[in-house]
Amino acid sequence: MQKNKFNFFNFLRDIIHFVKIIILAILSLLILYWIQDLIGITWKWFRPLLGFFNYFLDISEVISSNSLQVINANIDYKYLVAIAILMIFYIITHLVYISIDSFENLYIDCSELVRKIKENWFNNKLRKEQILNEKKINHYKIFIQTQIKPEYQYKEQEISLDEQNQILIEHLIKRTKVCPKKFQDGYLFSFEVFDQVDLILKIFSKILKSNAPVDYIICVQTVDEANNYDEQLKSLINLKILNKIIAMSDTIYRYKFNDTKEFETTALGVYQKGLINFSVYEFINKD
């Protein structure tokens, strides 16, 4: 369609250019006709054109029928008027020719503006659809697992991991109002409102600052039809990244659509499981 429009402007330019050539040709023939009148002869090849120029000069004579005597020649003003008319037509056609360029540039600018408006409209529509689709993902899970810190493993006093886990889980149940289930060697909490994930992340981030003699593995994973959250959680757990709240890229992507974000996200690295590569990110409390 765009190419056809440009061809249309080129077609108009060709027509106007052809009209300009015709006007110049008529002007040249008019001068020859005038020369014939001055010298009092008529060329044979010019006779088929006499009717046209006689009619044209009759129109010019209506405008001015005066004449001027120069030496032995009588110069009729009708010829000057006819030449002036042709020159005016030539100037008009030339201005039209220039105007076509201006209209073409205006058309290009308007087309580009319309294209950008359509593109922005489409991008905004696409983004709204993305937001709606991502906002549908509300279910998410947080896994937590503990292990005795290395500095306590060889001390005389015995530290019970079961006891530490019991204290931890009781605290988390009290704060989150959610009872976890056993998963792998840890506990899995299920939540339903991802837009409020910051409230839950704050609870888990405070655990990392505790003086308990244990290290933590904490993994966050959204749940929807497109992912296998069990396998994703297992992949995160097997990395054994301690004392950080970690997640995969799909969870981080969903987090970007939350209206408020009290945590920063940063990439920890790209890992491989079999033939599959996956990126791991960390939630960092801004406070």
C-alpha positions as CSV (number, residue, x, y, z in Angstrom):
1,M,0.0,0.0,0.0
2,Q,2.8,2.4,0.9
3,K,4.6,1.6,-2.4
4,N,1.4,2.3,-4.4
5,K,1.1,5.7,-2.7
6,F,4.7,6.6,-3.7
7,N,3.9,5.4,-7.3
8,F,0.9,7.7,-7.3
9,F,3.0,10.7,-6.3
10,N,5.5,9.8,-9.0
11,F,2.7,9.5,-11.5
12,L,1.5,13.0,-10.6
13,R,5.0,14.4,-11.0
14,D,5.3,12.8,-14.4
15,I,2.0,14.3,-15.5
16,I,3.0,17.8,-14.3
17,H,6.4,17.5,-15.9
18,F,4.8,16.5,-19.2
19,V,2.4,19.5,-18.9
20,K,5.5,21.8,-18.4
21,I,7.1,20.4,-21.5
22,I,3.9,21.0,-23.5
23,I,3.7,24.6,-22.3
24,L,7.3,25.2,-23.3
25,A,6.7,23.6,-26.7
26,I,3.6,25.8,-27.2
27,L,5.6,28.9,-26.1
28,S,8.4,28.0,-28.6
29,L,5.8,27.5,-31.4
30,L,4.1,30.8,-30.4
31,I,7.4,32.6,-30.9
32,L,7.8,31.0,-34.3
33,Y,4.2,32.0,-35.2
34,W,5.1,35.6,-34.1
35,I,8.2,35.5,-36.3
36,Q,6.1,34.4,-39.2
37,D,3.7,37.3,-38.6
38,L,6.7,39.8,-38.4
39,I,8.3,38.6,-41.7
40,G,4.9,38.1,-43.4
41,I,5.2,34.4,-44.4
42,T,3.7,31.1,-43.3
43,W,5.7,27.9,-43.2
44,K,3.9,24.9,-44.7
45,W,4.6,22.6,-41.8
46,F,3.1,25.2,-39.5
47,R,-0.3,25.5,-41.2
48,P,-2.0,22.6,-39.2
49,L,-1.3,24.7,-36.1
50,L,-2.6,28.0,-37.3
51,G,-6.2,27.4,-36.1
52,F,-5.0,26.8,-32.5
53,F,-2.8,29.8,-32.4
54,N,-5.3,32.1,-34.1
55,Y,-7.9,31.1,-31.5
56,F,-5.3,31.5,-28.7
57,L,-4.3,34.9,-29.9
58,D,-8.0,36.0,-30.3
59,I,-8.3,35.3,-26.5
60,S,-5.2,37.4,-25.9
61,E,-6.5,40.2,-28.0
62,V,-9.5,40.5,-25.8
63,I,-7.2,41.3,-23.0
64,S,-5.2,43.8,-25.0
65,S,-5.5,44.8,-28.7
66,N,-3.0,47.6,-28.6
67,S,0.3,47.5,-30.5
68,L,3.7,49.2,-30.5
69,Q,5.6,50.5,-33.4
70,V,9.3,49.7,-33.2
71,I,11.4,50.9,-36.1
72,N,9.6,49.3,-39.1
73,A,7.9,46.5,-37.1
74,N,4.5,46.6,-35.6
75,I,4.5,44.6,-32.3
76,D,1.0,43.5,-31.2
77,Y,0.5,43.3,-27.4
78,K,-1.6,40.2,-27.9
79,Y,1.6,38.2,-28.5
80,L,3.1,39.5,-25.3
81,V,-0.1,38.7,-23.4
82,A,-0.1,35.2,-24.9
83,I,3.5,34.7,-23.8
84,A,2.6,36.0,-20.4
85,I,-0.3,33.6,-20.1
86,L,1.9,30.7,-21.0
87,M,4.6,31.8,-18.5
88,I,1.9,32.1,-15.8
89,F,0.7,28.6,-16.6
90,Y,4.3,27.3,-16.5
91,I,4.9,28.9,-13.1
92,I,1.7,27.4,-11.8
93,T,2.6,24.0,-13.0
94,H,6.0,24.3,-11.5
95,L,4.6,25.3,-8.2
96,V,2.2,22.3,-8.4
97,Y,5.3,20.1,-9.1
98,I,7.0,21.5,-6.0
99,S,3.8,21.1,-4.0
100,I,3.6,17.4,-4.8
101,D,7.0,16.9,-3.0
102,S,5.6,18.8,0.0
103,F,2.4,16.7,-0.1
104,E,4.4,13.5,-0.4
105,N,6.5,14.5,2.6
106,L,3.4,15.4,4.5
107,Y,1.9,12.1,3.6
108,I,5.1,10.2,4.8
109,D,5.1,12.2,8.0
110,C,1.4,11.5,8.6
111,S,1.8,7.8,7.7
112,E,4.7,7.5,10.1
113,L,2.7,9.3,12.8
114,V,-0.3,7.0,12.2
115,R,2.1,4.0,12.2
116,K,3.6,5.0,15.6
117,I,0.1,5.6,17.0
118,K,-1.0,2.2,15.9
119,E,2.2,0.6,17.2
120,N,1.9,2.4,20.6
121,W,-1.8,1.3,20.7
122,F,-0.9,-2.3,19.9
123,N,2.0,-2.3,22.4
124,N,-0.2,-0.8,25.1
125,K,-2.9,-3.4,24.3
126,L,-0.3,-6.2,24.4
127,R,1.1,-4.9,27.7
128,K,-2.3,-4.8,29.2
129,E,-2.9,-8.4,28.1
130,Q,0.4,-9.4,29.5
131,I,-0.4,-7.7,32.8
132,L,-3.9,-9.4,32.9
133,N,-2.3,-12.8,32.1
134,E,0.4,-12.4,34.7
135,K,-2.0,-11.1,37.3
136,K,-3.9,-14.4,37.0
137,I,-0.9,-16.1,38.5
138,N,-1.6,-15.7,42.2
139,H,-0.7,-19.1,43.7
140,Y,2.9,-19.5,44.8
141,K,5.0,-21.6,47.2
142,I,7.9,-21.0,49.5
143,F,10.2,-23.8,50.5
144,I,12.4,-23.6,53.6
145,Q,15.0,-26.1,54.8
146,T,17.6,-25.8,57.6
147,Q,21.0,-27.2,58.3
148,I,23.4,-26.8,61.2
149,K,25.9,-24.1,60.7
150,P,29.5,-25.4,60.2
151,E,30.8,-23.7,63.3
152,Y,28.3,-25.6,65.5
153,Q,28.8,-29.0,64.0
154,Y,31.9,-30.0,65.9
155,K,31.1,-28.3,69.3
156,E,30.6,-30.4,72.4
157,Q,27.1,-29.2,72.9
158,E,24.6,-31.0,70.9
159,I,22.2,-29.0,68.8
160,S,19.0,-30.7,67.7
161,L,18.0,-29.8,64.1
162,D,14.5,-31.2,64.8
163,E,14.2,-28.8,67.7
164,Q,15.4,-25.9,65.6
165,N,12.9,-26.8,62.9
166,Q,10.0,-27.0,65.4
167,I,10.8,-23.5,66.7
168,L,11.1,-22.2,63.1
169,I,7.9,-23.8,61.8
170,E,5.9,-22.7,64.9
171,H,7.1,-19.1,64.3
172,L,6.3,-19.2,60.6
173,I,2.8,-20.7,61.1
174,K,2.1,-17.9,63.7
175,R,3.3,-15.2,61.3
176,T,1.9,-16.5,58.0
177,K,-1.2,-18.2,59.2
178,V,-0.3,-21.1,56.9
179,C,0.5,-24.7,57.8
180,P,3.3,-26.2,55.7
181,K,3.7,-29.7,54.3
182,K,6.8,-31.8,54.2
183,F,8.7,-31.5,51.0
184,Q,12.1,-33.0,50.2
185,D,14.0,-32.4,53.5
186,G,12.2,-29.2,54.3
187,Y,8.8,-27.6,54.5
188,L,6.6,-26.1,51.8
189,F,4.3,-23.2,52.4
190,S,1.4,-22.4,49.9
191,F,0.0,-18.9,49.4
192,E,-2.7,-17.5,47.2
193,V,-2.1,-13.8,46.7
194,F,1.1,-13.1,44.9
195,D,0.4,-9.3,44.9
196,Q,1.0,-9.4,48.7
197,V,4.2,-11.6,48.4
198,D,6.3,-8.8,50.0
199,L,4.5,-9.3,53.3
200,I,5.5,-12.9,53.3
201,L,9.0,-12.3,52.0
202,K,9.7,-9.9,54.8
203,I,8.8,-12.6,57.3
204,F,11.2,-15.1,55.7
205,S,13.9,-12.4,55.2
206,K,13.9,-11.6,59.0
207,I,14.6,-15.3,59.7
208,L,17.9,-14.9,57.8
209,K,19.0,-12.3,60.3
210,S,18.2,-14.5,63.4
211,N,20.9,-15.8,65.7
212,A,19.8,-19.4,65.3
213,P,22.6,-21.9,64.8
214,V,21.3,-23.0,61.4
215,D,21.6,-21.9,57.8
216,Y,18.6,-21.7,55.6
217,I,17.7,-22.7,52.0
218,I,14.7,-20.6,51.0
219,C,13.1,-20.9,47.5
220,V,10.1,-19.1,46.0
221,Q,8.2,-20.4,43.0
222,T,5.0,-19.3,41.3
223,V,2.5,-21.9,40.3
224,D,0.5,-21.9,37.1
225,E,-0.5,-24.3,34.3
226,A,2.7,-23.4,32.3
227,N,5.3,-24.6,34.8
228,N,6.1,-27.7,36.8
229,Y,6.8,-26.1,40.1
230,D,7.9,-29.3,41.8
231,E,10.7,-29.8,39.4
232,Q,11.7,-26.1,39.5
233,L,11.7,-26.2,43.3
234,K,13.8,-29.3,43.3
235,S,16.3,-27.7,40.9
236,L,16.6,-24.6,43.2
237,I,16.9,-26.8,46.4
238,N,19.7,-28.9,44.9
239,L,21.8,-25.8,44.3
240,K,22.0,-25.5,48.1
241,I,22.3,-21.7,48.0
242,L,22.3,-20.7,51.7
243,N,20.8,-17.7,53.5
244,K,19.3,-16.2,50.4
245,I,15.7,-16.0,49.1
246,I,16.0,-17.4,45.6
247,A,13.7,-17.9,42.6
248,M,13.7,-18.7,38.9
249,S,13.1,-16.2,36.2
250,D,9.4,-16.9,35.7
251,T,8.7,-16.0,39.4
252,I,10.9,-12.8,39.0
253,Y,9.0,-11.9,35.8
254,R,5.7,-12.2,37.6
255,Y,7.0,-10.1,40.5
256,K,7.6,-7.2,38.1
257,F,3.9,-6.9,37.5
258,N,3.2,-6.2,41.2
259,D,1.9,-2.7,41.9
260,T,4.3,-2.3,44.8
261,K,7.7,-3.9,45.1
262,E,9.6,-3.7,48.4
263,F,12.3,-6.1,47.3
264,E,15.0,-5.8,44.7
265,T,15.8,-8.7,42.5
266,T,19.3,-9.5,41.3
267,A,20.7,-12.4,39.2
268,L,22.9,-14.9,41.0
269,G,23.8,-16.9,37.9
270,V,22.9,-19.3,35.2
271,Y,22.9,-23.0,36.1
272,Q,22.4,-26.2,34.2
273,K,20.3,-29.3,34.9
274,G,20.9,-31.9,32.2
275,L,20.5,-30.2,28.9
276,I,18.4,-27.3,30.4
277,N,19.9,-24.0,31.5
278,F,18.0,-21.8,34.0
279,S,18.6,-18.5,35.6
280,V,18.5,-18.0,39.4
281,Y,17.7,-14.7,41.1
282,E,17.7,-13.4,44.6
283,F,15.1,-11.3,46.5
284,I,16.9,-8.6,48.5
285,N,15.0,-6.5,51.1
286,K,15.4,-2.8,50.3
287,D,15.2,-1.9,54.0
